[in-house]
Amino acid sequence: MSGDDWLLFLHVLSAFALVGALTGYTALAAAMRPPSPALDAGAARRIALPLTVAIGVGTLGTVVFGVWLALTLDQYSITDAWIIAALVLWAVGSDLAQRSGKVFASGATSSPVGWRRGVVLHTGSCAAAIAILVLMFWKPGA
């Protein structure tokens, strides 16, 4: 395997970690729905810790290896519109995920209003991830 193949592998592996962890957080949010959550706060924290690590690794890995690929592969440029759009969506999705994590970690989700706020933020981060995946497959203008 060439160096570019390894970069692509690590980029895709990071994306799998990110999407998998987002999916895990979706299940966790569903399990924590008030007024009668299926998990207690301690169990939710134990489940959330590895998911949080996977989101961090996936988020950092996708952008680092993705930008590296854009800089090394001749057929793509970091200034391609679809890459810039993906980077903007990555920043928005990362911000929404971080804000969602803070809401869920604060315990505010024990109330229906707090839970809804966390779910809305999480849904936004998932939507950004899906939009990025669409851009990665479609590559408009490439």
Contacts in CASP RR format, 6 or more apart in sequence:
PFRMAT RR
TARGET T0000
AUTHOR 0000-0000-0000
METHOD contacts of the structure
MODEL  1
MSGDDWLLFLHVLSAFALVGALTGYTALAAAMRPPSPALDAGAARRIALP
LTVAIGVGTLGTVVFGVWLALTLDQYSITDAWIIAALVLWAVGSDLAQRS
GKVFASGATSSPVGWRRGVVLHTGSCAAAIAILVLMFWKPGA
1 9 0 8 1.000
4 69 0 8 1.000
4 72 0 8 1.000
4 73 0 8 1.000
7 65 0 8 1.000
7 66 0 8 1.000
7 68 0 8 1.000
7 69 0 8 1.000
7 72 0 8 1.000
8 65 0 8 1.000
8 69 0 8 1.000
10 61 0 8 1.000
10 65 0 8 1.000
11 61 0 8 1.000
11 62 0 8 1.000
11 65 0 8 1.000
11 66 0 8 1.000
11 69 0 8 1.000
14 57 0 8 1.000
14 58 0 8 1.000
14 59 0 8 1.000
14 60 0 8 1.000
14 61 0 8 1.000
14 62 0 8 1.000
14 65 0 8 1.000
15 58 0 8 1.000
15 62 0 8 1.000
15 133 0 8 1.000
15 136 0 8 1.000
17 54 0 8 1.000
17 55 0 8 1.000
17 57 0 8 1.000
17 58 0 8 1.000
18 54 0 8 1.000
18 55 0 8 1.000
18 56 0 8 1.000
18 58 0 8 1.000
18 59 0 8 1.000
18 62 0 8 1.000
18 129 0 8 1.000
19 129 0 8 1.000
19 133 0 8 1.000
20 54 0 8 1.000
21 51 0 8 1.000
21 52 0 8 1.000
21 54 0 8 1.000
21 55 0 8 1.000
21 56 0 8 1.000
21 58 0 8 1.000
22 55 0 8 1.000
22 97 0 8 1.000
22 122 0 8 1.000
22 125 0 8 1.000
22 126 0 8 1.000
22 129 0 8 1.000
24 51 0 8 1.000
25 48 0 8 1.000
25 51 0 8 1.000
25 55 0 8 1.000
25 100 0 8 1.000
25 104 0 8 1.000
25 122 0 8 1.000
26 122 0 8 1.000
26 126 0 8 1.000
28 39 0 8 1.000
28 44 0 8 1.000
28 47 0 8 1.000
28 48 0 8 1.000
28 51 0 8 1.000
28 104 0 8 1.000
29 104 0 8 1.000
29 109 0 8 1.000
29 115 0 8 1.000
29 118 0 8 1.000
29 119 0 8 1.000
29 122 0 8 1.000
31 37 0 8 1.000
31 38 0 8 1.000
31 39 0 8 1.000
31 44 0 8 1.000
32 38 0 8 1.000
32 39 0 8 1.000
32 44 0 8 1.000
32 104 0 8 1.000
32 109 0 8 1.000
32 115 0 8 1.000
33 115 0 8 1.000
34 109 0 8 1.000
34 110 0 8 1.000
34 111 0 8 1.000
34 112 0 8 1.000
34 115 0 8 1.000
35 112 0 8 1.000
37 44 0 8 1.000
37 110 0 8 1.000
39 47 0 8 1.000
41 107 0 8 1.000
44 104 0 8 1.000
45 105 0 8 1.000
48 104 0 8 1.000
48 105 0 8 1.000
52 101 0 8 1.000
55 97 0 8 1.000
59 90 0 8 1.000
59 94 0 8 1.000
59 97 0 8 1.000
62 90 0 8 1.000
62 132 0 8 1.000
63 87 0 8 1.000
63 90 0 8 1.000
67 78 0 8 1.000
67 87 0 8 1.000
69 76 0 8 1.000
70 76 0 8 1.000
70 77 0 8 1.000
70 78 0 8 1.000
70 80 0 8 1.000
70 83 0 8 1.000
71 78 0 8 1.000
75 142 0 8 1.000
76 83 0 8 1.000
76 142 0 8 1.000
77 83 0 8 1.000
78 84 0 8 1.000
80 141 0 8 1.000
80 142 0 8 1.000
81 140 0 8 1.000
81 141 0 8 1.000
82 135 0 8 1.000
82 138 0 8 1.000
82 139 0 8 1.000
82 140 0 8 1.000
82 141 0 8 1.000
82 142 0 8 1.000
85 135 0 8 1.000
86 132 0 8 1.000
86 135 0 8 1.000
86 136 0 8 1.000
89 128 0 8 1.000
89 131 0 8 1.000
89 132 0 8 1.000
89 135 0 8 1.000
90 128 0 8 1.000
90 132 0 8 1.000
92 128 0 8 1.000
93 124 0 8 1.000
93 125 0 8 1.000
93 128 0 8 1.000
93 129 0 8 1.000
94 125 0 8 1.000
96 121 0 8 1.000
96 122 0 8 1.000
96 124 0 8 1.000
96 125 0 8 1.000
96 128 0 8 1.000
97 121 0 8 1.000
97 122 0 8 1.000
97 125 0 8 1.000
99 121 0 8 1.000
100 118 0 8 1.000
100 119 0 8 1.000
100 121 0 8 1.000
100 122 0 8 1.000
100 125 0 8 1.000
101 118 0 8 1.000
101 121 0 8 1.000
101 122 0 8 1.000
103 109 0 8 1.000
103 114 0 8 1.000
103 117 0 8 1.000
103 118 0 8 1.000
103 121 0 8 1.000
104 118 0 8 1.000
104 122 0 8 1.000
108 114 0 8 1.000
108 115 0 8 1.000
108 117 0 8 1.000
108 118 0 8 1.000
109 115 0 8 1.000
109 118 0 8 1.000
END
